[in-house]
């Protein structure tokens, strides 16, 4: 039943880096990028974009049947994504540590919900029938 891919592994590594950056900020580590709210917010936004948007598989959402569970995951992920974006903008503009905490929490929650959805999704059905083979192997079907 578990269908995690290499993209989920990369997203998990990115989420781990986000946690490390945020914890380092909270500990007061004096590094150029993560010593300010704006630097950490920018780092989380960029890593969130790479780990989430660039590695996402939204095409799977639209290709298959839209079950109530899929719709629920989509709604929760959308809400978390908007929350993270708004909190990130506020953290950048106002240099707000509260907005940074919301950005961090929403980003990690979005990673968790996405990974959970991928882990619980049903395996894809194997293509069947002659029509599929005509597209995949036209030279072989011509001989049959």
Backbone as JSON Lines, residues from 0, in Angstrom:
{"i":0,"aa":"X","n":[0.82,-1.19,0.0],"ca":[0.0,0.0,0.0],"c":[0.86,1.26,0.0]}
{"i":1,"aa":"X","n":[2.07,1.17,0.49],"ca":[2.94,2.33,0.57],"c":[3.57,2.62,-0.79]}
{"i":2,"aa":"X","n":[3.43,3.86,-1.27],"ca":[3.92,4.2,-2.59],"c":[4.77,5.47,-2.54]}
{"i":3,"aa":"X","n":[5.73,5.5,-1.68],"ca":[6.62,6.64,-1.61],"c":[7.68,6.52,-2.69]}
{"i":4,"aa":"X","n":[8.11,7.65,-3.21],"ca":[9.08,7.67,-4.31],"c":[10.33,8.42,-3.88]}
{"i":5,"aa":"X","n":[11.27,8.53,-4.81],"ca":[12.49,9.27,-4.55],"c":[12.17,10.75,-4.29]}
{"i":6,"aa":"X","n":[11.09,11.25,-4.89],"ca":[10.7,12.64,-4.65],"c":[10.31,12.86,-3.19]}
{"i":7,"aa":"X","n":[9.64,11.86,-2.6],"ca":[9.29,11.95,-1.19],"c":[10.53,11.94,-0.31]}
{"i":8,"aa":"X","n":[11.52,11.16,-0.7],"ca":[12.78,11.12,0.05],"c":[13.49,12.47,-0.01]}
{"i":9,"aa":"X","n":[13.53,13.07,-1.19],"ca":[14.16,14.39,-1.33],"c":[13.39,15.44,-0.53]}
{"i":10,"aa":"X","n":[12.06,15.39,-0.61],"ca":[11.23,16.33,0.15],"c":[11.45,16.17,1.65]}
{"i":11,"aa":"X","n":[11.67,14.94,2.1],"ca":[11.94,14.68,3.52],"c":[13.29,15.27,3.93]}
{"i":12,"aa":"X","n":[14.28,15.14,3.08],"ca":[15.59,15.76,3.36],"c":[15.44,17.28,3.43]}
{"i":13,"aa":"X","n":[14.7,17.85,2.49],"ca":[14.47,19.3,2.49],"c":[13.75,19.72,3.77]}
{"i":14,"aa":"X","n":[12.75,18.95,4.19],"ca":[12.03,19.26,5.44],"c":[13.0,19.19,6.63]}
{"i":15,"aa":"X","n":[13.9,18.23,6.61],"ca":[14.9,18.14,7.67],"c":[15.82,19.35,7.71]}
{"i":16,"aa":"X","n":[16.2,19.84,6.54],"ca":[17.03,21.04,6.47],"c":[16.26,22.25,7.01]}
{"i":17,"aa":"X","n":[14.97,22.33,6.67],"ca":[14.15,23.43,7.18],"c":[14.09,23.38,8.71]}
{"i":18,"aa":"X","n":[13.89,22.19,9.27],"ca":[13.88,22.05,10.73],"c":[15.22,22.47,11.32]}
{"i":19,"aa":"X","n":[16.32,22.04,10.71],"ca":[17.65,22.4,11.21],"c":[17.88,23.91,11.16]}
{"i":20,"aa":"X","n":[17.46,24.54,10.09],"ca":[17.63,26.0,9.96],"c":[16.82,26.73,11.02]}
{"i":21,"aa":"X","n":[15.58,26.31,11.21],"ca":[14.73,26.98,12.19],"c":[15.24,26.77,13.61]}
{"i":22,"aa":"X","n":[15.66,25.55,13.92],"ca":[16.21,25.28,15.26],"c":[17.49,26.08,15.47]}
{"i":23,"aa":"X","n":[18.33,26.16,14.46],"ca":[19.57,26.96,14.58],"c":[19.23,28.43,14.84]}
{"i":24,"aa":"X","n":[18.21,28.94,14.16],"ca":[17.77,30.32,14.39],"c":[17.3,30.5,15.84]}
{"i":25,"aa":"X","n":[16.49,29.55,16.32],"ca":[15.98,29.65,17.7],"c":[17.11,29.57,18.72]}
{"i":26,"aa":"X","n":[18.17,28.84,18.39],"ca":[19.31,28.71,19.29],"c":[20.25,29.93,19.23]}
{"i":27,"aa":"X","n":[19.99,30.82,18.29],"ca":[20.79,32.03,18.17],"c":[22.11,31.85,17.45]}
{"i":28,"aa":"X","n":[22.17,30.86,16.56],"ca":[23.39,30.63,15.79],"c":[23.69,31.87,14.95]}
{"i":29,"aa":"X","n":[24.94,32.28,14.97],"ca":[25.33,33.49,14.26],"c":[25.92,33.13,12.9]}
{"i":30,"aa":"X","n":[25.02,32.88,11.94],"ca":[25.42,32.61,10.56],"c":[24.75,33.66,9.69]}
{"i":31,"aa":"X","n":[25.39,34.0,8.6],"ca":[24.93,35.1,7.76],"c":[23.46,34.98,7.36]}
{"i":32,"aa":"X","n":[23.06,33.83,6.87],"ca":[21.71,33.71,6.34],"c":[20.67,33.48,7.43]}
{"i":33,"aa":"X","n":[21.0,32.72,8.45],"ca":[19.99,32.35,9.43],"c":[20.08,33.12,10.75]}
{"i":34,"aa":"X","n":[20.64,34.29,10.72],"ca":[20.72,35.07,11.96],"c":[19.6,36.1,12.05]}
{"i":35,"aa":"X","n":[18.79,36.23,11.01],"ca":[17.67,37.18,11.05],"c":[16.38,36.49,10.63]}
{"i":36,"aa":"X","n":[15.26,37.09,11.03],"ca":[13.95,36.55,10.67],"c":[13.8,36.53,9.15]}
{"i":37,"aa":"X","n":[14.22,37.61,8.49],"ca":[14.09,37.67,7.03],"c":[14.93,36.6,6.34]}
{"i":38,"aa":"X","n":[16.11,36.36,6.84],"ca":[16.97,35.34,6.25],"c":[16.39,33.95,6.4]}
{"i":39,"aa":"X","n":[15.87,33.65,7.58],"ca":[15.28,32.33,7.82],"c":[13.99,32.18,7.02]}
{"i":40,"aa":"X","n":[13.18,33.23,6.97],"ca":[11.93,33.18,6.19],"c":[12.24,32.95,4.71]}
{"i":41,"aa":"X","n":[13.24,33.65,4.2],"ca":[13.63,33.46,2.8],"c":[14.12,32.04,2.57]}
{"i":42,"aa":"X","n":[14.93,31.53,3.48],"ca":[15.45,30.17,3.36],"c":[14.31,29.15,3.37]}
{"i":43,"aa":"X","n":[13.37,29.3,4.29],"ca":[12.24,28.36,4.37],"c":[11.37,28.45,3.13]}
{"i":44,"aa":"X","n":[11.12,29.67,2.65],"ca":[10.3,29.83,1.44],"c":[10.97,29.2,0.23]}
{"i":45,"aa":"X","n":[12.26,29.43,0.07],"ca":[12.98,28.86,-1.08],"c":[13.04,27.33,-0.98]}
{"i":46,"aa":"X","n":[13.4,26.82,0.2],"ca":[13.45,25.37,0.38],"c":[12.06,24.74,0.24]}
{"i":47,"aa":"X","n":[11.04,25.43,0.74],"ca":[9.67,24.93,0.59],"c":[9.25,24.88,-0.86]}
{"i":48,"aa":"X","n":[9.68,25.87,-1.62],"ca":[9.36,25.86,-3.05],"c":[10.07,24.7,-3.74]}
{"i":49,"aa":"X","n":[11.34,24.51,-3.44],"ca":[12.09,23.41,-4.05],"c":[11.54,22.06,-3.62]}
{"i":50,"aa":"X","n":[11.36,21.89,-2.31],"ca":[10.9,20.61,-1.78],"c":[9.45,20.31,-2.03]}
{"i":51,"aa":"X","n":[8.65,21.33,-2.21],"ca":[7.22,21.11,-2.4],"c":[6.78,21.3,-3.83]}
{"i":52,"aa":"X","n":[6.94,22.51,-4.31],"ca":[6.42,22.83,-5.65],"c":[7.21,22.13,-6.75]}
{"i":53,"aa":"X","n":[8.51,22.2,-6.69],"ca":[9.31,21.63,-7.78],"c":[9.24,20.1,-7.82]}
{"i":54,"aa":"X","n":[9.01,19.47,-6.68],"ca":[8.95,18.01,-6.64],"c":[7.53,17.47,-6.53]}
{"i":55,"aa":"X","n":[6.56,18.35,-6.62],"ca":[5.17,17.9,-6.44],"c":[4.73,17.02,-7.58]}
{"i":56,"aa":"X","n":[3.65,16.31,-7.33],"ca":[3.09,15.44,-8.36],"c":[1.6,15.72,-8.5]}
{"i":57,"aa":"X","n":[1.27,16.95,-8.77],"ca":[-0.13,17.35,-8.88],"c":[-0.82,16.67,-10.05]}
{"i":58,"aa":"X","n":[-0.07,16.25,-11.06],"ca":[-0.68,15.57,-12.19],"c":[-1.42,14.32,-11.76]}
{"i":59,"aa":"X","n":[-0.95,13.66,-10.69],"ca":[-1.64,12.49,-10.18],"c":[-3.0,12.85,-9.58]}
{"i":60,"aa":"X","n":[-3.11,14.05,-9.05],"ca":[-4.39,14.48,-8.48],"c":[-5.45,14.62,-9.55]}
{"i":61,"aa":"X","n":[-5.06,15.07,-10.71],"ca":[-6.03,15.35,-11.76],"c":[-6.25,14.16,-12.69]}
{"i":62,"aa":"X","n":[-5.35,13.22,-12.7],"ca":[-5.44,12.09,-13.62],"c":[-6.43,11.04,-13.15]}
{"i":63,"aa":"X","n":[-6.53,10.84,-11.86],"ca":[-7.36,9.75,-11.35],"c":[-8.71,10.22,-10.85]}
{"i":64,"aa":"X","n":[-9.37,9.29,-10.21],"ca":[-10.67,9.54,-9.63],"c":[-10.51,10.43,-8.4]}
{"i":65,"aa":"X","n":[-11.39,11.39,-8.24],"ca":[-11.33,12.3,-7.1],"c":[-12.21,11.76,-5.97]}
{"i":66,"aa":"X","n":[-11.58,11.02,-5.08],"ca":[-12.3,10.46,-3.95],"c":[-12.47,11.53,-2.86]}
{"i":67,"aa":"X","n":[-13.37,11.32,-1.92],"ca":[-13.5,12.28,-0.82],"c":[-12.18,12.46,-0.05]}
{"i":68,"aa":"X","n":[-11.41,11.37,0.09],"ca":[-10.12,11.48,0.8],"c":[-9.15,12.36,0.01]}
{"i":69,"aa":"X","n":[-9.11,12.18,-1.29],"ca":[-8.24,13.02,-2.13],"c":[-8.67,14.48,-2.04]}
{"i":70,"aa":"X","n":[-9.95,14.73,-2.06],"ca":[-10.45,16.09,-1.95],"c":[-10.1,16.7,-0.59]}
{"i":71,"aa":"X","n":[-10.17,15.89,0.47],"ca":[-9.8,16.37,1.8],"c":[-8.31,16.72,1.85]}
{"i":72,"aa":"X","n":[-7.46,15.83,1.35],"ca":[-6.02,16.11,1.33],"c":[-5.73,17.37,0.51]}
{"i":73,"aa":"X","n":[-6.41,17.52,-0.61],"ca":[-6.21,18.7,-1.46],"c":[-6.61,19.97,-0.73]}
{"i":74,"aa":"X","n":[-7.73,19.95,-0.03],"ca":[-8.2,21.13,0.7],"c":[-7.24,21.49,1.84]}
{"i":75,"aa":"X","n":[-6.81,20.48,2.59],"ca":[-5.88,20.74,3.7],"c":[-4.55,21.27,3.18]}
{"i":76,"aa":"X","n":[-4.03,20.65,2.12],"ca":[-2.76,21.09,1.55],"c":[-2.88,22.52,1.01]}
{"i":77,"aa":"X","n":[-3.98,22.83,0.38],"ca":[-4.18,24.19,-0.15],"c":[-4.22,25.21,0.98]}
{"i":78,"aa":"X","n":[-4.94,24.89,2.05],"ca":[-5.02,25.78,3.2],"c":[-3.64,25.98,3.83]}
{"i":79,"aa":"X","n":[-2.89,24.91,3.97],"ca":[-1.55,25.02,4.54],"c":[-0.62,25.82,3.63]}
{"i":80,"aa":"X","n":[-0.74,25.61,2.33],"ca":[0.1,26.35,1.38],"c":[-0.17,27.84,1.42]}
{"i":81,"aa":"X","n":[-1.44,28.22,1.45],"ca":[-1.8,29.65,1.52],"c":[-1.34,30.23,2.85]}
{"i":82,"aa":"X","n":[-1.52,29.47,3.93],"ca":[-1.06,29.93,5.25],"c":[0.44,30.17,5.26]}
{"i":83,"aa":"X","n":[1.19,29.24,4.69],"ca":[2.65,29.38,4.64],"c":[3.05,30.6,3.81]}
{"i":84,"aa":"X","n":[2.42,30.78,2.67],"ca":[2.75,31.92,1.81],"c":[2.46,33.25,2.49]}
{"i":85,"aa":"X","n":[1.27,33.38,3.08],"ca":[0.91,34.63,3.77],"c":[1.84,34.88,4.95]}
{"i":86,"aa":"X","n":[2.11,33.84,5.74],"ca":[3.01,33.99,6.89],"c":[4.41,34.36,6.43]}
{"i":87,"aa":"X","n":[4.86,33.78,5.32],"ca":[6.18,34.11,4.78],"c":[6.28,35.56,4.35]}
{"i":88,"aa":"X","n":[5.24,36.04,3.7],"ca":[5.22,37.45,3.27],"c":[5.24,38.38,4.48]}
{"i":89,"aa":"X","n":[4.44,38.04,5.49],"ca":[4.41,38.86,6.71],"c":[5.76,38.8,7.41]}
{"i":90,"aa":"X","n":[6.37,37.62,7.49],"ca":[7.68,37.49,8.14],"c":[8.73,38.33,7.43]}
{"i":91,"aa":"X","n":[8.67,38.34,6.09],"ca":[9.63,39.15,5.32],"c":[9.38,40.64,5.48]}
{"i":92,"aa":"X","n":[8.11,41.04,5.4],"ca":[7.78,42.47,5.44],"c":[7.92,43.07,6.83]}
{"i":93,"aa":"X","n":[7.44,42.36,7.84],"ca":[7.41,42.91,9.2],"c":[8.51,42.36,10.09]}
{"i":94,"aa":"X","n":[9.28,41.42,9.59],"ca":[10.31,40.75,10.37],"c":[9.74,40.2,11.68]}
{"i":95,"aa":"X","n":[8.59,39.53,11.54],"ca":[7.83,39.0,12.67],"c":[8.25,37.56,12.98]}
{"i":96,"aa":"X","n":[8.67,37.33,14.22],"ca":[9.03,35.98,14.64],"c":[7.81,35.07,14.75]}
{"i":97,"aa":"X","n":[6.65,35.66,15.07],"ca":[5.42,34.88,15.13],"c":[5.05,34.39,13.73]}
{"i":98,"aa":"X","n":[5.13,35.27,12.74],"ca":[4.85,34.87,11.36],"c":[5.86,33.83,10.89]}
{"i":99,"aa":"X","n":[7.1,33.96,11.31],"ca":[8.13,32.96,10.97],"c":[7.77,31.6,11.56]}
{"i":100,"aa":"X","n":[7.29,31.59,12.8],"ca":[6.88,30.33,13.44],"c":[5.7,29.71,12.7]}
{"i":101,"aa":"X","n":[4.76,30.53,12.26],"ca":[3.61,30.03,11.49],"c":[4.08,29.49,10.14]}
{"i":102,"aa":"X","n":[5.0,30.2,9.49],"ca":[5.56,29.73,8.22],"c":[6.23,28.37,8.41]}
{"i":103,"aa":"X","n":[7.03,28.24,9.44],"ca":[7.71,26.97,9.72],"c":[6.71,25.85,9.97]}
{"i":104,"aa":"X","n":[5.74,26.1,10.85],"ca":[4.76,25.07,11.2],"c":[3.92,24.66,9.98]}
{"i":105,"aa":"X","n":[3.5,25.63,9.19],"ca":[2.68,25.33,8.01],"c":[3.49,24.56,6.97]}
{"i":106,"aa":"X","n":[4.74,24.9,6.81],"ca":[5.59,24.21,5.83],"c":[5.82,22.76,6.23]}
{"i":107,"aa":"X","n":[6.12,22.52,7.49],"ca":[6.34,21.15,7.97],"c":[5.03,20.36,7.93]}
{"i":108,"aa":"X","n":[3.93,20.99,8.29],"ca":[2.63,20.32,8.23],"c":[2.28,19.97,6.78]}
{"i":109,"aa":"X","n":[2.6,20.86,5.86],"ca":[2.34,20.59,4.43],"c":[3.17,19.41,3.95]}
{"i":110,"aa":"X","n":[4.43,19.34,4.35],"ca":[5.27,18.19,4.0],"c":[4.66,16.91,4.57]}
{"i":111,"aa":"X","n":[4.23,16.95,5.84],"ca":[3.67,15.76,6.48],"c":[2.39,15.3,5.78]}
{"i":112,"aa":"X","n":[1.49,16.22,5.49],"ca":[0.23,15.87,4.83],"c":[0.49,15.3,3.44]}
{"i":113,"aa":"X","n":[1.41,15.91,2.71],"ca":[1.73,15.42,1.36],"c":[2.34,14.03,1.4]}
{"i":114,"aa":"X","n":[3.25,13.81,2.31],"ca":[3.89,12.5,2.43],"c":[2.88,11.45,2.87]}
{"i":115,"aa":"X","n":[2.0,11.82,3.78],"ca":[0.94,10.9,4.21],"c":[0.02,10.54,3.05]}
{"i":116,"aa":"X","n":[-0.35,11.52,2.24],"ca":[-1.21,11.26,1.09],"c":[-0.52,10.31,0.12]}
{"i":117,"aa":"X","n":[0.77,10.54,-0.13],"ca":[1.5,9.66,-1.04],"c":[1.61,8.25,-0.46]}
{"i":118,"aa":"X","n":[1.79,8.13,0.84],"ca":[1.94,6.82,1.46],"c":[0.62,6.04,1.46]}
{"i":119,"aa":"X","n":[-0.5,6.73,1.51],"ca":[-1.79,6.06,1.6],"c":[-2.49,5.85,0.27]}
{"i":120,"aa":"X","n":[-1.96,6.44,-0.79],"ca":[-2.65,6.3,-2.08],"c":[-2.57,4.86,-2.58]}
{"i":121,"aa":"X","n":[-3.59,4.5,-3.31],"ca":[-3.65,3.15,-3.86],"c":[-2.68,3.02,-5.02]}
{"i":122,"aa":"X","n":[-2.15,1.82,-5.25],"ca":[-1.25,1.62,-6.39],"c":[-1.98,1.91,-7.7]}
{"i":123,"aa":"X","n":[-1.23,2.44,-8.65],"ca":[-1.82,2.75,-9.95],"c":[-2.15,1.45,-10.67]}
{"i":124,"aa":"X","n":[-3.28,1.48,-11.37],"ca":[-3.69,0.31,-12.13],"c":[-2.79,0.17,-13.36]}
{"i":125,"aa":"X","n":[-2.46,-1.06,-13.68],"ca":[-1.61,-1.31,-14.85],"c":[-2.44,-1.12,-16.12]}
{"i":126,"aa":"X","n":[-1.85,-0.5,-17.13],"ca":[-2.59,-0.33,-18.38],"c":[-2.89,-1.69,-18.99]}
{"i":127,"aa":"X","n":[-4.06,-1.8,-19.59],"ca":[-4.45,-3.08,-20.18],"c":[-5.12,-2.85,-21.52]}
{"i":128,"aa":"X","n":[-5.11,-3.88,-22.32],"ca":[-5.82,-3.83,-23.59],"c":[-4.91,-3.61,-24.77]}
{"i":129,"aa":"X","n":[-5.43,-3.95,-25.92],"ca":[-4.68,-3.83,-27.16],"c":[-4.38,-2.38,-27.51]}
{"i":130,"aa":"X","n":[-5.29,-1.47,-27.23],"ca":[-5.09,-0.07,-27.57],"c":[-3.85,0.5,-26.91]}
{"i":131,"aa":"X","n":[-3.61,0.11,-25.68],"ca":[-2.43,0.59,-24.97],"c":[-1.17,0.09,-25.67]}
{"i":132,"aa":"X","n":[-1.15,-1.16,-26.06],"ca":[0.02,-1.72,-26.73],"c":[0.24,-1.09,-28.1]}
{"i":133,"aa":"X","n":[-0.83,-0.67,-28.76],"ca":[-0.66,-0.01,-30.06],"c":[0.09,1.3,-29.9]}
{"i":134,"aa":"X","n":[-0.1,1.96,-28.79],"ca":[0.59,3.22,-28.54],"c":[2.01,2.97,-28.06]}
{"i":135,"aa":"X","n":[2.17,2.01,-27.16],"ca":[3.49,1.76,-26.57],"c":[4.41,1.03,-27.54]}
{"i":136,"aa":"X","n":[3.9,0.01,-28.21],"ca":[4.71,-0.82,-29.1],"c":[4.02,-0.97,-30.46]}
{"i":137,"aa":"X","n":[4.0,0.09,-31.27],"ca":[3.26,0.03,-32.52],"c":[3.82,-1.03,-33.5]}
{"i":138,"aa":"X","n":[5.14,-1.22,-33.49],"ca":[5.73,-2.2,-34.42],"c":[5.34,-3.63,-34.05]}
{"i":139,"aa":"X","n":[5.19,-3.9,-32.76],"ca":[4.82,-5.24,-32.34],"c":[3.35,-5.54,-32.66]}
{"i":140,"aa":"X","n":[2.46,-4.58,-32.47],"ca":[1.04,-4.8,-32.72],"c":[0.76,-4.91,-34.22]}
{"i":141,"aa":"X","n":[1.57,-4.3,-35.03],"ca":[1.38,-4.4,-36.48],"c":[1.6,-5.82,-36.96]}
{"i":142,"aa":"X","n":[2.48,-6.55,-36.26],"ca":[2.77,-7.94,-36.64],"c":[1.74,-8.93,-36.14]}
{"i":143,"aa":"X","n":[0.98,-8.56,-35.13],"ca":[0.02,-9.51,-34.51],"c":[-1.21,-9.69,-35.34]}
